Amino acid sequence: MEINRGKLVFKGLIKGRLVKRYKRFLADIELESGEIVTAHCTNSGSMKGCIKEGADVYISPQNRPERKLKYTWEMIQMPESLVGINTLVPNKIAGSALSSGMIKEFSSYNKVKPEITTSKGTRLDFLLEGENQKKAYVEVKNCTLVEKRHAYFPDAVTIRGQKHLKELERLVFEGFETAVFFLIQRTDADFFSPADHIDPGYGKLLRQVYENGVKIIVYDTLVKPGSIELNKRVKIRL
């Protein structure tokens, strides 16, 4: 992979067909040659709205000797959009975009540090640093659930996600800028909302922390067979 200014470029993606996903982290893929291989699925969630047996998929070869599985599942073709399903991708794209000054809310910060421990047992994705010791914190969330051009997060109940929201809120009360950054790994969403029909507790808390000063940033992506790229802002409906 190569990442630059919010665009992640893959090398050597292999096209196949999804046979089945199982045990959360495994997916059997039939290659165009007819061979069936097992790929690692980084997405441990329900994958509601982005899983369909028989659909075209793309996997990346992994040549590190320590890897038990030699492929990682990267994308799946759904009826309205190609969808990126690798949960490691949003942090790479968001981190690159933040470092490049592409996110207007945080364009004044010139340093971006990943994986920051903010309190005992809690880490957030990014610490941003600017002049005069100015600091901000950003947590990135992967969004793949879209229904009738409406994106939702989460696709399953997330206690961990609620914990992150509370931490961002705490940091706002301490005087820092904070944001939760939802990256939609597909191109077919016109709006974003919390998934109250799946996790009403998360939706209630998201609205609360927003009222208390936590920013909400939502972007979709251009997903192509060889790349995933930060695209445009998506309207928020709370």
N, C-alpha and C positions, 0 to 999 in steps of 0.2 A: 504494500500500500504506500501511496504518496499523498501527503496532505499539504495544501497551500491555499490560503485565503478562503477557507471554508469549503474547499472542494477536495474530496477524497477520491483518488484514482486507484482502481484495482489493477493488478497485473495477473493475467492468465486465468481469468474466471472460466469455469467449465459449466456448460449448460446441461441440465438433466431434467428429470421429472420426479416429483415427490411421490414416493410410495407410501410412507407413513412416518409420523413423528411419534416417539414413544419415550417413556422414562424421562420426560421433560427435556433432557439434554441430547437426545439422539434422534437422528432422522435418516431413514433409508432413502437413497436417491438412485434412480435408474439413469445411467448415462446414455448418451445417444448410441453408444456401441452395444447397449444391452446389458452391460455390467452393472451390478448393484453394489454401491459403496455406502458406508455409514459415515455421516458427517456430524460434527459437533454442532448443536443448536445452543447458542449463547442465551437465548430468550427463555427464561424459566417460567414466564407467565402463561396465561391461558392462550395467548396469540389469537384471541377472538377477532375475527374480521380479516385475518391475514394467514389463514391456513386452509388448504384445500388439496386433498389427495388427488393426484393426477395432474396438478398444475405444473407449469414450467418453473424451474428454479435455477439459481446460479450458486455455485460453490467455489470456494477458493482453496487451492492446494496449500498444504502446510508441510514444509520440508524439515522442520526442526526434529532432530532425533528423539527428543524427550516426549514428543507428542504421540499419544496412543492412537488418536484418530487423525488421519492424514488430510482431512478436509474440514472446512468450516462453511456452514450454510449462511449465505449472505443475503439473498433476495428471493422473492416469490412473485410470480405474475398473477395478480388478482384481476377481476373483470375490468375495473376502472383505472388501475394503476399498477405499475411495478412497485413493490414494497420492499424496503430494506428491513431485515429482521435481526441483524446483528446488533445487540444492545451495547456493544463497545463503540459503535460508530458515532452516535450522537455526541459523546464527550470529545471525540477527535475533531469533529466538525465545529462544535461550539467553541472548543478551546482555540482552534485556529482562527475562527471569526473574531473572538474576543481579543486575541493577540494582534490581529490585523486592524483593530479599531473599527470593525464592520458593524458592531452593535452600538447604536447611537447613545443608549443610556450609559454605556461604560467606555466610550471612546476616549475619555480623558485619562484613563488608567494605562500605564505603560508596561506593567509587569503582570504576568499571569502565572500563578503557581497551582498545580493540580493536587488533588487529594489532601486536603487540609483538615487536621483534627481541630475541632472547634470547642469541644468539651469531652469529658470522659465518655467513651463509647460512641461518639458521633463524629463523622467526617462529612465534609461537604466537598463538592467537585472542584471548585476553584476559589482561590483567593486572588483578588486583584489589588494591585498596589499602585498608587499615584504619587504626585508631589505632596510635600508637607505631611508625609506618613498617612495619607488618605488610604482607606481600605474598603473593599467591598467583597461580598461573598455571593457566589452563584451556584445553584444546584441545577443539574441538567436531568431532564426526564425524557425517556424514549416513548414516543406516541405512535402507535400503528393502527389503532382502532378507528375506523371511519364508517359511518352509517349515513347514507343519503347525503353525502358531501358534508357531513358534520363530524369533526374529529372529537374523540373523547379520551380522557385519561382519568383513572387507570382502567385496565381491562380485567382486573381482579382486585379484590380487597388488598390494600397495602398499608400495613401498620408502619412499615419502614418509611413509606412516603409521607405519612402523617408526622412521623418523628422529624423528618427533614423540614417540613413546613414550620413546626414549632421552634426548631432551632433557628431558622431564618427570622422568624418573628422575634425571638429572644435577642438576636444580634441587632435587629432594628431598634429595639428598646435600649440597646447599649450605644446607639449612635452610628451604626454602620449602614451603608447601603446594601440591600440584598435583593436577590431575584430568583425566581424559579423559571427556568428556561425549558419550555416544551418544544422538542424537535420532532416534527411529524415526518416520518420516513416514507412519504408518498406524496403524490401531487393532486389528489382528488378531494381536498377539503377546502371549503369556503369559510367555515367557522370552527371555533374550538370552545368546548365547555368541559367542566368536570363531569365525570360519569356518575351522576347521582343514582342512576338506575343500577349501578354495579357496586359503588362504594359511597353511600350518602355521607358517611362520616368524613371522607376526604373532601368532598365537595363543600360541606359546611365549613371545614377548617380552611380550605383555600380561600373562600370568601372572607373569612375572618382575618386571615393574615394579610390579605390584600387591603382591607380597610385599615389595617394597622401599619401599612407602609411597605409591605413586601411587593416588589414589582412582579408582574407576570409578563413574560415574553414568549411569543409563539411564532415559530417559522415553519414553513413546509420546506420540502427539498425536491430538487430535480433528480429523479432516480432513473439511471440508465444502466444497461448491462455492464458498462465498464466504470461507472462513477456514481457518486452521490454528492450533491452540491447544495449548499445553503441557497434557498430561492427567495421567497417573499414572506412578508408578515401575513399572518392569518388573523382575522377578526376574532375577538374574544367575546363570548356571551356567558356572563356569570349569572 
